[in-house]
Amino acid sequence: MTTRRVIHRRRFLQLGVGATATVGLAACSTPARVGTTLIGPNSPEVAEAESARRAAGAAKESVRLNAVTGIVDLGGVQVDTWSYGGQVPGREIRVRRGDVLRVELSNELPASTSIHWHGLALRNDMDGVPGLTQDEIAQSSQFTYEFTVPDAGTYFFHPHSGVQLDRGLYAPLIVEDPEDGADYDSELVIVLDDWLDGIDRTPDEALDELMRNGMGGMDHGSMGGMPRSTLLGGDAGDLVYPHVLANGRTFRDPVSAEFKAGQRVRLRLINAAADTAFRVGVPGVRMRVSHTDGFPVKPTEADVVMIGMGERVDAVVTMPDGAVPVLAIAEGRDQYAQVTLRAPTTQMTPVGPEAVAELMKLRVLMAVELEAADRVAVRVKQPDVVHDLVLEGPGERYDWTINGKPYDPKDGLPIRQGQYVRLRMQNKTTMFHPMHLHGHTFQVRGSGDRGPRKDTALVLPGRGLNVDFIADNPGQWLTHCHNVYHGEAGMMAVVSYVE
């Protein structure tokens, strides 16, 4: 019912995939003329950009991926869910910068699906947004994604079809840099998630309830009230989740990883949750944050880092003699997940609420405080075009909007190849929004204009955030809130290359 309802509202708005179109474009501070021609996903410009990225003799990596239904064990909790290959998270894909990745997806789900390669500045026709860059992948059919992987870093992939991300359809994508490794000895990928599918409702049922009844009409059952966060400035989520996970396991049965004392371990932290931000830290061990959203930052010491939905943080810890947990505390919720780091022959039982309480007392590093490494910083200059993104909602029937309008793929924010673009985001709601831009990374303009280089950034309630990027990847690119329910309820827009 939910899927039909959302598609019905949007069906007449969809831009035909693979075609250039002439449409009226949204007003902005640097308006484009009405009747501008869009650079569509199958345009020659997109193919030329891919050709320029692909080096002669580039290595090729081929992967087969099955999207399936079935029972998954979350650490003593059995759920009937959707996943890649029957496991949560799905199997990691690991390639090197400049490789050509070819992924053949077989859709064995009872619904159409897609794959979005979160954070990668890849070719537009492989970005995985149905109705904008490709057709949906129907039941019992296949689709092959093939693209050059341009930048090293920590990424992940997930569907961009309805609220499918809030099932088990996600997995890490790690792009190695041959020049990395001087400042760490080993690494561990940790994927965080919030979980309701197969417990008391499906994500589609949860969205349908929100859209029928609004926030005030949600049935929270015995799980308590809605989450709140002083640190995030207000509401911390729209749903109550029975579980939060680290690498697919609840806190009672955590994954463990073995490292020798003194080893420097690079933690690649990915927040794949739909509605939950996490505080992450290692009790008694400081972290050296080295990257966010795949791009290096000036190394920064921290006890705890905040990671919003869609964000990634890389941090190096030195392994103590014994065992320690990596704790992920769900912001505003009385829940946590963990992964155990242990020395050989050392055993460790899951930690309890006392360790969580101690971690909650420590200062939290926010990504906006980080500073991009000099080699990846986008230099400050007068922008060629500025677009305002005013974030509002939820409205009486759970309507989340950008610039007063729900998502319309024909109503884009026009930019042109080579322009220096500024997005001015203004949050007029009572909840934080992790705003994500497809196909590009932007420079957060924080204190002194030297924030981090990212693709997803938290915009706090009543606050604004400016981000800059170079328009160097032609096509039609989604920008949206990475709270999956906000995005599906309308908080999405298109950054639209035109000519």
C-alpha positions as CSV (number, residue, x, y, z in Angstrom):
1,M,0.0,0.0,0.0
2,T,2.8,2.4,0.9
3,T,4.8,1.8,-2.2
4,R,1.7,2.3,-4.5
5,R,0.8,5.5,-2.7
6,V,4.2,7.1,-3.0
7,I,4.7,6.0,-6.6
8,H,1.2,7.3,-7.5
9,R,2.0,10.7,-6.2
10,R,5.2,10.9,-8.2
11,R,4.6,8.9,-11.4
12,F,3.5,11.8,-13.6
13,L,6.6,13.8,-12.5
14,Q,9.2,11.4,-13.5
15,L,11.8,12.3,-16.1
16,G,12.2,9.7,-18.8
17,V,15.5,7.9,-18.2
18,G,18.1,8.3,-20.9
19,A,16.5,11.3,-22.6
20,T,17.4,15.0,-22.5
21,A,14.4,17.1,-21.8
22,T,13.4,20.8,-22.0
23,V,11.6,21.9,-18.8
24,G,11.0,24.8,-16.5
25,L,13.6,24.9,-13.8
26,A,13.4,26.0,-10.2
27,A,14.1,29.6,-9.2
28,C,17.4,30.2,-7.5
29,S,19.7,33.1,-6.6
30,T,21.4,32.7,-10.0
31,P,18.4,31.8,-12.2
32,A,18.6,29.9,-15.4
33,R,16.4,30.7,-18.3
34,V,13.2,28.7,-18.7
35,G,13.5,26.1,-21.4
36,T,17.0,25.0,-20.6
37,T,18.1,21.6,-21.9
38,L,19.0,19.0,-19.3
39,I,22.1,16.9,-19.6
40,G,20.5,13.5,-19.0
41,P,22.1,10.3,-17.8
42,N,22.6,8.9,-21.3
43,S,24.0,12.1,-22.7
44,P,27.3,12.2,-24.6
45,E,28.7,14.4,-21.8
46,V,28.2,11.6,-19.2
47,A,30.0,9.1,-21.5
48,E,32.8,11.5,-22.1
49,A,33.3,12.1,-18.4
50,E,33.5,8.3,-17.8
51,S,36.0,7.9,-20.6
52,A,38.2,10.6,-19.1
53,R,38.2,8.8,-15.7
54,R,39.1,5.4,-17.1
55,A,42.8,4.8,-17.6
56,A,44.1,2.6,-20.3
57,G,44.6,-0.9,-19.0
58,A,42.6,-0.2,-15.8
59,A,42.0,-3.4,-13.7
60,K,38.5,-4.8,-13.7
61,E,36.7,-6.3,-10.8
62,S,33.5,-8.4,-11.4
63,V,31.0,-9.2,-8.7
64,R,27.7,-11.1,-8.7
65,L,25.1,-9.9,-6.3
66,N,21.8,-11.5,-5.4
67,A,19.0,-9.4,-3.6
68,V,17.1,-12.1,-1.7
69,T,14.5,-12.7,1.0
70,G,15.0,-15.0,3.9
71,I,15.8,-15.5,7.6
72,V,18.8,-13.7,9.0
73,D,20.3,-14.1,12.5
74,L,21.1,-10.8,14.2
75,G,22.7,-12.4,17.2
76,G,20.0,-14.4,18.8
77,V,17.3,-12.5,17.0
78,Q,15.8,-14.2,13.9
79,V,14.2,-11.9,11.3
80,D,12.7,-12.5,7.9
81,T,14.1,-9.7,5.8
82,W,15.7,-8.7,2.5
83,S,19.4,-8.8,2.1
84,Y,22.3,-9.2,-0.3
85,G,23.3,-12.8,-0.4
86,G,21.4,-13.8,2.8
87,Q,23.6,-11.9,5.2
88,V,23.6,-8.5,7.0
89,P,25.6,-6.5,6.1
90,G,26.1,-7.9,2.6
91,R,29.5,-9.1,1.6
92,E,32.1,-6.3,1.3
93,I,33.3,-5.2,-2.1
94,R,36.9,-4.1,-2.1
95,V,38.7,-2.5,-5.1
96,R,41.5,0.0,-5.8
97,R,41.2,3.6,-6.9
98,G,40.9,3.7,-10.7
99,D,39.6,0.2,-11.0
100,V,36.6,-0.6,-13.2
101,L,33.9,-2.2,-11.0
102,R,31.3,-4.4,-12.7
103,V,28.4,-5.7,-10.5
104,E,25.7,-7.9,-11.9
105,L,22.6,-7.7,-9.7
106,S,19.9,-10.4,-9.7
107,N,16.7,-9.2,-8.2
108,E,15.0,-12.1,-6.3
109,L,12.9,-9.7,-4.2
110,P,9.1,-9.4,-4.3
111,A,9.5,-5.8,-5.5
112,S,11.6,-3.7,-7.9
113,T,14.9,-2.4,-6.6
114,S,18.1,-0.5,-7.5
115,I,21.6,0.1,-6.1
116,H,23.1,3.5,-5.2
117,W,26.8,3.6,-4.7
118,H,26.9,6.0,-1.8
119,G,29.6,8.7,-1.9
120,L,31.2,7.8,-5.3
121,A,31.5,10.4,-7.9
122,L,30.7,7.9,-10.6
123,R,29.0,8.1,-14.0
124,N,25.4,9.4,-13.8
125,D,23.7,6.5,-15.5
126,M,25.1,4.1,-12.9
127,D,24.0,6.2,-9.8
128,G,21.0,4.0,-9.1
129,V,18.1,6.4,-8.7
130,P,14.9,5.0,-10.4
131,G,13.0,7.6,-12.3
132,L,16.0,9.9,-12.6
133,T,19.1,7.9,-13.7
134,Q,17.7,4.5,-14.5
135,D,14.6,2.4,-14.7
136,E,13.8,0.3,-11.6
137,I,15.1,-3.3,-11.7
138,A,12.0,-5.4,-11.9
139,Q,11.4,-8.7,-10.0
140,S,13.2,-11.7,-11.4
141,S,15.4,-9.5,-13.7
142,Q,19.0,-8.5,-13.8
143,F,20.9,-5.3,-14.2
144,T,24.7,-4.7,-14.6
145,Y,26.4,-1.7,-13.1
146,E,29.8,-0.8,-14.5
147,F,31.8,2.2,-13.7
148,T,35.3,3.5,-12.9
149,V,35.9,4.0,-9.2
150,P,37.4,7.5,-9.0
151,D,38.4,8.1,-5.4
152,A,39.8,6.0,-2.5
153,G,37.9,5.8,0.7
154,T,35.2,4.2,2.8
155,Y,31.8,3.9,1.0
156,F,28.8,1.7,1.0
157,F,25.9,0.7,-1.3
158,H,22.2,0.4,-0.8
159,P,18.9,0.6,-2.8
160,H,17.3,3.9,-3.7
161,S,13.9,2.4,-4.0
162,G,11.4,3.4,-1.4
163,V,12.6,2.5,2.2
164,Q,14.4,-0.7,1.2
165,L,17.6,0.6,3.0
166,D,15.7,0.0,6.3
167,R,15.8,-3.7,5.7
168,G,19.1,-5.6,5.3
169,L,20.0,-4.3,1.9
170,Y,23.4,-2.6,2.4
171,A,27.1,-3.5,2.3
172,P,30.5,-1.8,2.5
173,L,32.4,-0.7,-0.5
174,I,36.1,-0.1,0.3
175,V,38.3,1.7,-2.3
176,E,41.9,1.2,-1.4
177,D,44.6,3.8,-2.1
178,P,48.0,2.2,-3.0
179,E,49.7,5.0,-1.1
180,D,47.8,4.3,2.2
181,G,49.2,2.3,5.1
182,A,52.0,4.3,6.6
183,D,50.0,5.3,9.6
184,Y,48.2,2.0,10.4
185,D,48.9,-1.7,10.5
186,S,45.5,-3.3,10.1
187,E,41.9,-2.3,9.6
188,L,38.3,-3.2,10.6
189,V,35.1,-2.2,8.8
190,I,32.2,-1.5,11.2
191,V,28.7,-0.9,9.7
192,L,26.0,0.5,12.1
193,D,22.3,0.1,11.7
194,D,18.9,0.5,13.4
195,W,16.5,-2.4,13.0
196,L,12.7,-2.9,12.9
197,D,12.1,-5.1,9.9
198,G,10.6,-8.5,10.8
199,I,10.1,-7.5,14.4
200,D,6.9,-5.5,14.8
201,R,6.4,-4.0,11.4
202,T,8.1,-3.6,8.0
203,P,9.7,-0.3,6.9
204,D,6.9,0.1,4.3
205,E,4.3,-0.3,7.1
206,A,6.1,2.2,9.3
207,L,6.2,4.8,6.4
208,D,2.5,4.2,5.6
209,E,1.6,4.8,9.3
210,L,3.6,8.1,9.3
211,M,2.1,9.3,6.1
212,R,-1.5,8.4,7.1
213,N,-1.3,9.7,10.7
214,G,1.6,12.1,10.9
215,M,4.1,12.1,13.8
216,G,1.4,12.6,16.4
217,G,-0.4,9.4,15.3
218,M,2.5,7.0,15.5
219,D,2.0,3.9,17.7
220,H,5.1,3.5,19.8
221,G,3.8,0.5,21.7
222,S,5.8,-0.4,24.8
223,M,9.1,1.0,23.4
224,G,8.7,4.5,25.0
225,G,8.6,8.0,23.6
226,M,10.4,9.6,20.7
227,P,14.2,10.1,20.9
228,R,15.6,13.6,21.8
229,S,19.1,14.9,21.6
230,T,20.5,18.1,23.1
231,L,23.7,17.6,21.1
232,L,21.7,17.4,17.8
233,G,19.4,20.3,18.9
234,G,16.0,18.6,19.1
235,D,14.3,15.5,17.8
236,A,16.7,12.6,17.3
237,G,14.5,10.3,15.2
238,D,11.0,9.6,14.0
239,L,10.7,5.9,14.8
240,V,11.4,3.7,17.8
241,Y,13.6,0.7,16.9
242,P,13.7,-2.6,18.8
243,H,17.4,-3.0,18.0
244,V,20.5,-1.3,16.9
245,L,23.3,-3.3,15.3
246,A,27.1,-3.3,14.6
247,N,28.1,-5.6,11.8
248,G,24.7,-7.2,11.8
249,R,24.7,-8.1,15.5
250,T,22.9,-6.9,18.6
251,F,25.0,-5.8,21.7
252,R,24.3,-9.2,23.4
253,D,26.2,-11.2,20.8
254,P,28.8,-8.9,19.2
255,V,31.3,-9.6,16.4
256,S,34.9,-9.8,17.6
257,A,38.1,-9.1,15.8
258,E,41.6,-10.1,16.9
259,F,44.6,-7.8,16.9
260,K,48.0,-7.8,18.6
261,A,48.7,-5.4,21.4
262,G,50.3,-2.2,20.0
263,Q,48.9,-2.6,16.5
264,R,47.4,0.5,14.9
265,V,44.0,-0.4,13.7
266,R,42.1,1.7,11.2
267,L,38.4,1.6,12.0
268,R,36.3,2.3,8.9
269,L,32.9,3.4,10.5
270,I,29.8,3.4,8.3
271,N,26.4,4.6,9.4
272,A,23.9,2.7,7.3
273,A,20.9,3.4,9.6
274,A,17.7,4.9,8.4
275,D,16.8,7.1,11.3
276,T,19.6,7.0,13.9
277,A,22.8,8.9,14.5
278,F,25.5,7.2,16.6
279,R,28.2,8.3,19.1
280,V,31.2,6.0,18.6
281,G,34.1,5.5,20.9
282,V,36.5,3.0,22.5
283,P,36.5,3.3,26.3
284,G,40.0,4.2,27.6
285,V,41.4,4.5,24.1
286,R,41.6,7.7,22.1
287,M,41.0,7.8,18.4
288,R,42.9,9.7,15.7
289,V,40.3,10.7,13.1
290,S,41.9,10.6,9.6
291,H,39.1,10.6,7.1
292,T,35.4,11.5,6.8
293,D,33.3,10.4,3.8
294,G,36.3,8.9,2.2
295,F,38.4,12.1,2.1
296,P,41.4,12.8,4.4
297,V,41.3,15.4,7.1
298,K,44.0,17.0,9.2
299,P,44.5,14.3,11.9
300,T,42.3,15.1,15.0
301,E,42.3,13.3,18.3
302,A,38.9,12.4,19.8
303,D,37.3,10.3,22.5
304,V,34.0,10.0,20.8
305,V,32.8,10.9,17.2
306,M,29.2,11.6,16.0
307,I,28.2,9.8,12.8
308,G,24.9,10.7,11.1
309,M,23.0,8.5,8.7
310,G,25.0,8.1,5.5
311,E,28.2,9.5,7.0
312,R,31.5,7.6,7.3
313,V,34.5,8.2,9.6
314,D,37.9,6.6,9.6
315,A,39.8,6.6,12.8
316,V,43.0,4.9,14.0
317,V,43.3,3.3,17.5
318,T,46.2,1.6,19.1
319,M,45.3,-1.8,20.3
320,P,45.8,-2.2,24.1
321,D,46.9,-5.5,25.8
322,G,43.7,-7.3,26.4
323,A,40.2,-6.5,25.0
324,V,38.2,-3.4,24.4
325,P,34.8,-2.7,22.8
326,V,34.1,-0.3,20.0
327,L,30.8,1.2,21.3
328,A,28.1,2.7,19.1
329,I,25.5,4.6,21.2
330,A,22.3,5.4,19.4
331,E,21.8,9.2,19.9
332,G,18.8,10.0,21.9
333,R,17.9,6.4,22.4
334,D,18.6,4.1,25.3
335,Q,20.4,1.6,23.0
336,Y,23.9,0.7,21.9
337,A,25.8,-1.8,19.8
338,Q,29.4,-3.0,20.0
339,V,32.2,-4.8,18.3
340,T,35.0,-6.3,20.4
341,L,38.7,-5.8,19.7
342,R,40.8,-8.4,21.5
343,A,44.3,-9.6,21.7
344,P,45.1,-13.3,20.8
345,T,43.9,-15.8,23.5
346,T,41.9,-12.9,25.3
347,Q,38.2,-13.4,25.8
348,M,35.8,-10.6,26.5
349,T,32.1,-10.6,27.5
350,P,29.9,-7.9,26.1
351,V,30.1,-4.7,28.1
352,G,27.2,-3.3,30.1
353,P,25.5,0.0,30.6
354,E,28.3,1.3,32.9
355,A,30.8,1.6,30.0
356,V,28.1,3.3,27.9
357,A,27.5,5.8,30.7
358,E,31.2,6.6,31.0
359,L,31.5,7.2,27.3
360,M,28.4,9.4,27.3
361,K,30.4,11.8,29.6
362,L,33.1,12.4,27.1
363,R,33.3,15.2,24.6
364,V,31.9,14.4,21.2
365,L,33.7,15.4,18.0
366,M,31.3,16.6,15.2
367,A,32.4,16.3,11.6
368,V,32.0,20.0,11.0
369,E,34.9,20.6,13.4
370,L,37.3,18.7,11.1
371,E,39.4,20.4,8.5
372,A,40.1,18.9,5.0
373,A,43.7,17.9,4.3
374,D,45.4,20.5,2.1
375,R,45.6,18.2,-0.9
376,V,41.8,17.7,-1.2
377,A,40.5,21.1,0.0
378,V,38.3,23.0,-2.4
379,R,39.7,26.5,-2.5
380,V,37.5,29.4,-1.5
381,K,36.3,31.6,-4.3
382,Q,33.2,33.6,-5.3
383,P,30.6,31.1,-6.5
384,D,29.3,31.1,-10.0
385,V,25.9,29.9,-8.8
386,V,24.2,29.8,-5.4
387,H,21.2,27.6,-4.6
388,D,19.2,27.8,-1.4
389,L,17.8,24.6,0.1
390,V,15.3,25.4,2.8
391,L,14.4,22.3,4.8
392,E,10.9,22.1,6.2
393,G,8.5,19.6,7.7
394,P,6.9,17.3,8.8
395,G,3.5,18.9,8.1
396,E,0.2,17.4,9.1
397,R,0.6,14.3,7.0
398,Y,4.4,13.8,7.3
399,D,5.3,16.1,4.4
400,W,9.1,16.9,4.3
401,T,10.1,19.5,1.7
402,I,12.9,21.4,0.2
403,N,12.1,25.0,-0.8
404,G,8.5,24.4,0.1
405,K,8.0,21.6,-2.4
406,P,8.2,17.8,-2.3
407,Y,10.5,15.9,-4.7
408,D,10.0,16.5,-8.4
409,P,12.7,15.2,-10.7
410,K,11.7,17.8,-13.4
411,D,12.1,20.7,-11.0
412,G,15.9,20.9,-10.7
413,L,18.5,23.3,-9.3
414,P,20.3,24.2,-12.5
415,I,24.1,24.3,-12.8
416,R,26.6,24.1,-15.6
417,Q,29.8,22.2,-16.2
418,G,32.8,23.9,-14.7
419,Q,30.9,26.2,-12.3
420,Y,31.8,26.7,-8.7
421,V,28.6,26.0,-6.9
422,R,27.4,26.9,-3.4
423,L,24.5,25.2,-1.7
424,R,23.0,27.2,1.3
425,M,21.1,24.8,3.5
426,Q,18.7,26.2,6.1
427,N,17.0,23.9,8.5
428,K,13.6,25.2,9.7
429,T,12.5,22.0,11.4
430,T,13.0,20.6,14.9
431,M,15.2,17.7,13.7
432,F,18.7,17.3,12.3
433,H,19.0,16.3,8.6
434,P,22.0,14.5,7.2
435,M,22.0,16.1,3.7
436,H,23.7,14.0,1.0
437,L,24.7,15.0,-2.5
438,H,25.1,12.4,-5.2
439,G,27.9,12.3,-7.7
440,H,30.2,14.9,-6.0
441,T,31.9,15.8,-2.7
442,F,31.6,19.2,-1.3
443,Q,33.7,21.4,1.0
444,V,31.9,22.3,4.2
445,R,32.4,26.0,4.9
446,G,32.8,25.9,8.7
447,S,34.8,28.2,10.9
448,G,37.2,30.1,8.8
449,D,35.9,28.5,5.6
450,R,38.0,25.3,6.3
451,G,35.7,22.5,7.0
452,P,35.9,18.9,5.9
453,R,35.4,17.5,2.4
454,K,32.3,15.4,2.4
455,D,29.2,14.1,0.6
456,T,26.9,14.0,3.6
457,A,26.7,16.6,6.3
458,L,24.4,17.2,9.4
459,V,22.3,20.4,9.3
460,L,21.0,21.0,12.8
461,P,17.6,22.5,13.7
462,G,17.4,26.2,13.3
463,R,20.8,26.3,11.8
464,G,22.3,26.8,8.3
465,L,25.2,25.2,6.5
466,N,27.0,26.3,3.4
467,V,28.8,23.8,1.2
468,D,30.8,24.3,-2.1
469,F,31.7,22.0,-4.9
470,I,33.0,22.1,-8.5
471,A,30.6,21.0,-11.1
472,D,32.8,18.4,-12.8
473,N,30.5,15.4,-13.2
474,P,27.6,16.0,-15.7
475,G,24.1,14.5,-15.2
476,Q,21.1,14.7,-13.0
477,W,22.1,14.3,-9.4
478,L,19.9,13.8,-6.3
479,T,20.5,15.7,-3.1
480,H,18.4,14.7,-0.1
481,C,18.0,14.0,3.5
482,H,19.5,10.6,4.4
483,N,16.9,9.9,7.0
484,V,15.2,7.4,4.6
485,Y,11.7,8.4,5.8
486,H,12.3,12.1,5.3
487,G,13.6,11.5,1.8
488,E,10.8,9.2,0.8
489,A,8.3,11.7,2.1
490,G,9.6,14.4,-0.1
491,M,12.9,15.9,1.2
492,M,14.8,15.4,-2.0
493,A,15.7,17.6,-4.9
494,V,17.8,17.4,-8.1
495,V,21.1,19.2,-8.8
496,S,20.6,19.5,-12.6
497,Y,23.3,20.0,-15.1
498,V,22.0,22.0,-18.1
499,E,23.3,23.5,-21.3
